[in-house]
Amino acid sequence: MANTHIQRTTGSGDNRRKFTYSFWVKLADLTGENKVFIYGTSGTEGGININYPNDGKWNFYDYQSNGYTYQLVPNRLFRDTNGYYHVTVAVDTTQATSSNRVKIWINGVQETSFATETYPSQNAEMACNNSNLFSLGNCPTQSNYFSGIVSHVHFSDGYAYQASDFGSTDATTGEWQINTSPNISYGSQGFFILKDGNSLTDQSPNSNDFSTVSGTLTKSEDNPSNVFATFNPLIGLHSNGGTLVPNLEAGNTDAWYNSTQWRIAQSTLATSSGKYYAEFKQSNDYGTDYAYIGIWDIDAYAEKITGYPLLSDMANCFGFRNDTGDVYASGSSSSYGSSWTTNDIIGIALDCDNNKLYFSKNGTWQNSANPSNGTGGVSITADKTYAMGLHLYNSAYRVNFGNGYFGTTAVSSAGTNASGIGIFEYDVPTGFTALSTKGLNE
């Protein structure tokens, strides 16, 4: 949702003492201040603000002209950019006990340990439902856009619900899972948006639709029930005190670095079995540019703690190089396919069951290989856990791990995909699927 802001104007006279909001969120930007869910206007507002310059604390608050009506900042940090967080906040200032006036649950667990813990006075009125705004992705008059994904956003006007009304614990896995159609009441100002895709149409009995203020609200295959890989902003070797993670945008699916230094972008998910497909599109070069697209053993990567991490010199790492079309396998190179440049799409098919790796250029599998029937390809080391990604130098790439987009641009003509998981530009090889939680569990 980077640079995307949606909102609606509320009425007046509705319940300002009792309400609940609930949503699922996947983080991307761990460097700035993110306004996620905000009610009111700047200076008279409430909701949740994620502020990573301040140790990654999440700030739940209501602020009016005389200061904070309430402010709760949990002690624990939230820095996972792979999975989803389910957030539920119930406000009921009519309660006699102060700690019962605002309750917060993250992934079904109530927060009870706070770095800042200020509760509202009894019967205090919040900034919401006062002829102002509900905003998602930013606060009106500010530029603290949220970068990430938001899904299944509920607001219940006049009711205080618990997290268990919106989700439940899977009896087999112990995982907190989404309830896609909770049995709740919404009151007159309540709403339910972003249920299936990027529709701003209210799915509650009300007609409290939202509208887009700025940016592009992009539909995502990535959702709380099926998490897709992205680039991981937390993984990057350090050399001379500096990080080797490139600049990441578009929910960590765009990687770029406008400088003559190597940077690495690694997938959040890794695998040791199964067959997976992804696409990388070069979106820019800044002069003399280089890139390796491929896979690497995450243990070999973790052991290389100094110097630049290159697919050309690490053990159990395999990559396809842009300017030569050569393939690199554990430090040795050989001629393989065609070179590529801006706007070319490089497909990668990883077969951990048969220990093979394949590369395509604009839909054509290189070196006369065919991953669908297992012919050709690059032999990889067995019994390793591989991440997908790229090493880039003075260049920019957009990855499609199955969301059906390169950045905010949809694929031009989706190829076939028998697995039914993910949307890609070109046909997915037979037996392959997207690098996602459902794909990993097939």
N, C-alpha and C positions, 0 to 999 in steps of 0.2 A: 504493500500500500504506500510505498514511498512517494511523497508529493501528492498523495491522494487524500481527499477530505470529503466526507459525506455528512449530511446533517438534515434535521427537520426542526421546525418551530413548534414548541408546545403551547398548550392553552394555559389558562390560569385557574386558580381556585381548586386545583386537584391536590392530592395528598402529598404534602411536603415533609411529613413525619415518618411515613412508612412506605418503603419500596424495596425492590430487589433488582439487581442487574447481574446477568450471567453471560459469559462468552468463552470461546476457546481461542487461544492465541498461540501462534508460532513466531518466535523471535528471529530477527536477522541482524539488525544493527546493534552492536554492543559498545558503541562509542559515543552516542549522543543522548540528548533528552528526547524521550518519546511520549507524546500525548496519545493515549490509546482511546479510552472511553471518557468523554467529558460531557457534563451537563452544565448549563449556564453560559456565561460569557467571560471573557478575560477579566480577572480581578474579582468576579463573583461567580465562582464555579466549583465543581466537585468532580470526583471520578477517580481515575488511576493514571498516574504519571510514572513512567519508568525512566530513571535518571542514571545512566551508566557513568557519567563523570563522577558521580558520588557513590562509588563502590558498588554500583549495580543494584541499588535499593529500589524497591517498589513503594510508591507513595500513594496511599489511599486517603482521600481528604475531601473536605468541604470547606471552602474559603469564601468569606464574605467581607464586607467593608471593615468590620471590627476584628478581623483575624480569622484563625482557623476555628470553624465550628467543631470539626473533629479532624484528627490526623493520626493515622496508623501506618507505621513503617516497620514491616517485619524484619527480624534480625537476619534470617537466612537469605541467601542470594539466589537469584534466578538467572542462570547463564546458559541454559540448554538451548541450542539453536537447531536441534534435530527434531525433538518431539514437541507436542502441544502441551500448554498449560490450560487447565480449566479454572476459570476465576468466577467465584460467586461472592457477591457482597449483599448482605441483608441489613437494611437500616430500619430501625423501629425506635424512635426516640420517646415513645410512650412508656417504655420499660422502666421499672423502678431501679434496677441494677445497671450501673453505667456501662459495664462491659457487655451487657446484652443489647445495648442500643445500636452497636455496629458489630457485625460478625463477618469474618472473611474466611473463605475456604479456597485452598489451592489444590487441585486434583483430589477433591473430596476430603481433604484434611483441614480442620479448622486451625487457623493461625492463632497462637496464644503467646508467642514470645516476640516482643516488639522493641526496636531501638527507640522509637518515638511512640508514645501511647497516650493520646488525648481523646477523650470521649465527649460527645455533645451533652449538653444539659438536658434534663427531662423536658419533653415536648418541644424541643428546639425545632425550628423549620429550616430545611436545607435549601440550597440554591436552585434545585430542580422544580419543574412544574410551576414556573412563575413567569409565564409568557416569554420564555427565553429559548435556548437551543439545546438539542441533543446532538453531539458531534462524535464522529468516529474518525480516527486517523490524524487529528490535529485539534487545536483549540482555536476558536475564532479570533482573528486579529494577530495570531502568532504564527511562527514557522517551525514548530517542533513536531514535524511529521513523524508518524510511526512507520517503521520499515519492517514489514513482516506480513503475516496472514492472520486475518480475523474471521471466525466462523461462528454460526449459530448464536446470534446476539439477541438476548431477551431483556426486556424491561417490564417489570410488573409494578403497576401503579396501585398502591394501597395494600400490598401484601408482602410479608416477610417470609421468604422461602429458604430452604437449606440446599446445600450442594446436592444432596441425595434426591432432590426433586428434578435435577437436570442430568444426573449421571449415576453410575453404579459400578461396583467392583466386580470384575469378571471372576467367577468362581473357580475357573481353571488356572488362569494366568496371574490373577491378582492385580491386573491392570485396571486403572480407572477408565471407564468407557462412556461414550456419549449416549444420552437418551435423545434421539432425534425428534421426538414428539412428546415433550413432557406435558403432564396433566396439571396445568396451572391456570390461574386467572390473571388477566392483564389490566383490569381497570380501564378507565377512559383514555389515558395517555400511554398505555403500554404498547409494546410492539415486539415482533419477532422477525428479524431480517437476516439475510445471508444464510438461509437454511440450505438451499441447494444451488451452489454457484454464486454468482455475483448479482443476483436480483435484489433490488432495493424495495421491492413490494412487500408490505407488511403481511406476514403469514398468520398473525393473530386475528381474532374476530374483528379487530379495529381496522381502519384504513389509514394507519399512520405511516405512510410511505416516506422513504428518505429520498434525497436527491444528491447528485454529485456537485460539489462546489469546485473542486480542482482535481487535476490528474486523471488517470484512467483506472477504473476499478476492474481488475483482471480476474477472470474465472480461473480457479486453480483445481487441478486434479488432486493436489495435495490437500488432505483433510484429516480431521482427528481419527478417522477410521482406517486411513491408509496414508502413512507418512512417506513422502518421496525424498530421495536424497537431494541435497543442495551442496554448495561449497561451505566448508567449515571455517569460520573466522577465527576459531580458537587454536587451529593447528598450523604451525609454521615454525620452522627452525630459526634459531637466532644466530646471527653472524655479526661479530663486532658490536653486539648490543642492540641490533635492529631486528625487527620481525621480517620474515620472508613471506608473509601473507600479502597478496595483491589487494588493491581496492576492490571491494565487493558491493554490488548494487542489485536492484530488482529481486529482493528476497534471497540474496546470496546465490543468484544464478548468473550474474554478470561478473566477470573478473577482468581487471585491466590494470596496467601499470605503465605510465608514460615516462620511462626512464631506462637507461641502459644497465639494468640489473635484473637478475633472475628472481622470479617469484613463483610460489607454488600454491595451487588451489586444489584441495583434496575433498572428496565426497564425504558427507557426514555418515554415510552407511558403507560398510565393507562386508565382504562375503568370502566364504571358503568352499561353497558348493552352489550348484545351480547355474543357470545361464541368463545373462543380463545384457541389455542393449541401451545405449545412450548416444546422443548427438551433440557435437560441438561445432559452433559456427563462428568463424573469425569475423569480428565486427569492425576491427580497425587495426591499423599499424601506424606506428609513430616514427617511421623511417626504416632503419635496418632492424627487422624484427625476427625473432625465432620462437619456436614453440615445440614442445613434445606433448602429445596427447597419448595417454595410456593408463597403465595400472602399476601399482607397486605394493610390495609386501609391507604392511604397516609396521611390522617388527623391525625390518631392515631400515625403514625410514626413522623410526624412533631411536635406533642406535646411532644414526649419523647426526651427531650433535654439533658439529662444526662445519664451516664451509657452505658452499651453495649446494642445494640438493638437486641433482640432475638425473633424469632417467638414463642418461648416457653413462653414468658411472656407478650407480648403486646396484648391489646384488639383489636378485629377484625382483627387478624392476624392468618394465617393458614399455617402449614408447615408439610413436610414429612422428618423425620430424618434418616440419613444414617446408623448409627451403630445399630439401634434398629428396624427400620421399623415402628416406632410409628408415629401417626399423632398428631399434636398439634393444638388446636382450642381455641383461646383467652386465652391461659395460661393453659389449661387442656389437658393432653395427654391420648391416648388410643391406644391399639394395632391395627394395620391396615394392614401392608403388610410385604414384605421381606426387609431385609437390603441390602445395595449395596456397591460396592467398585470401584476401578479404572477400567475404560473402560465400566462400566455399563451406560446405557442411561435411564434417568428418564423423562417420559413424564408427562406433566401437562395439564389438560383440565379445563378451567375456564368457567362456565356457569352462567353468571350474570342474565340471564333472569329467571332461575329457582333456583338461589341461591345455586348452587352445585359446588363442586370442586373434581376432580378426579386425581389419580396418577397411572402411569404405570411404570413397570420395563422391559426394553428390549422388549417392545411391548405388554406385558401382563398387563391388567388392574388389579390393586390390590384390594383385599377384595371383589372379585367377582362382582365388579361394571362394569357398561357399560354406558359410557357417550352418546353413540349414541342413546340409548333408554331411558336414564335418570334414570336408576336403580342404587341403591347404591350411593356411593359417600359421601363426607363430606358436611354437611350443613354449609353455610356461612351466615353472616349477610347481610340482604337486604339493598338496598339504600346506598351503600358505593362505593367509587371509589377506585379500586384495581390496584396496580402495581404487576408485576411478578418479581421474583428474587430469590436470595439465600443469606443465611448467612453462611459463611465458617470460618473454624478454622484450620490452618495448612494444607491447601489443595488447589486444583486447579480444576476449572471447565470451560468447554466450552459450550456456549449456542447456539442453533440454533433456532432463532425466525422466520425462514423461508427462510434464505438465501441458505440453502442446504449445509452448511459447518459447521464443528466443527473446529474452527481455520481456517487453510488453507487446511484442508482435507475434500473432498467432502463426502457426505453420501454414504454409500456403495451400497445401493439399494433403491431408492426413493419409498416411500409408496404412496398409492392413496390419492388424495386430491380433493374432489368434488368442493371446492370453487375456485380452480385454482390459489390461491394466496399462494405463498411460496412452498418450497421443503423441505420435512422432511424424516427422516430415516424410520419411521413407518407410517402406515395408520393414516390419520387424522380422528377423529370421525365424523360421519355424523352431519352436521349442524355447525361444527366448522371451524375456519379459522385462519390465521396468525394475530398476533398483529402488524398491520401495518395501515397506513392511509387509504388504500382502504378497509382493513378488518374492520376498525372501522366505515366506511361509508356504509357497505353493508346493 
